[in-house]
């Protein structure tokens, strides 16, 4: 099935990433499932995952390669699942 054949509602899903600075010097990376709202804006629908990192390490993009890869793999896998590609 190509994108032209896909249900239009299925193409309106996303993973929304946010970053929260914590009082203890860490940051929290949060990934939520999202969808377009009535006005076309992206709206978080349900929580997907969260990870915490030392603020300086994260903001300097000084994470180990395996941690960066894990974030990327989780993101791509979730998007594929939201688009119906990772069923069963």
N, C-alpha and C positions, 0 to 999 in steps of 0.2 A: 504494500500500500504506500503510495507516495503522499506528500503533504496535501496535494490537491484533493485526495480522497478521504483524508482524515476528518473526523467529526470536528467542526470548528470549536466546540466547547473544550475539546481535549487539548487544543493548542494554546489555551488560555491559562495554563498552569505554570508555576515557577517555583524556584527555591529562593526565598528571601534571606539574605545574609545581613546580620546586624552585629555591631561590636559595642559592648558595654564596658566602660572602665569601672573597675571595682576599687573599693577603698584600700585594699591591702596591696596594691601595686600590680595586680593582675588585670587581664582583660578577659571577657567572656565572648567567644564567637558563637553566635546562635544561628542555626539554620532552620527555617520554618517553611512548610509547604505554603504556597501562595496561589492566588487566583486573581483575575481582574474583577474589580468591583463594578458597581453599576455605572460609575462615572469614568470607567476605564483605568482607574488607578490600581496599583497592586495592593492586595490586602492579605495579611497573614491569616491562614485558615487553621493550621494545626502545627504543633511543635514537631520538628524532625530530630534535631540533635543539638548538643551544646558541648563546647570544649573550652577549657580555660588555659591561659598561657601567661607567662611573665610579660608584663607590659612592654618593657624595653626589647625583649627578644622578638615579640610579635611585631611591634611597630617598626623595628629595624629589618624585618623580614629575615631574621637570623635563625629561623627554625631549622631543625635537621631535615634533610631531603625526604626522609621517610614520613615525617609528620606532614610536610607539604603535600606529598603524594597521597596520604590518607585523606586529607581534606578534599583534594581534587577528585579522588576516586569516589568518595561519598557523595560529592556534589553531582558528578556525572551519572553515577548509578541511580541516584534519587530522581534526577530529571528523566532518565530513561524509563524508570518505573512509573513516574507520573504520566508519561506519554504512552504507557502500555506495552513497553518493549521487554520487560523483565518479569513476565507472568509465569508462574509455576515452574 
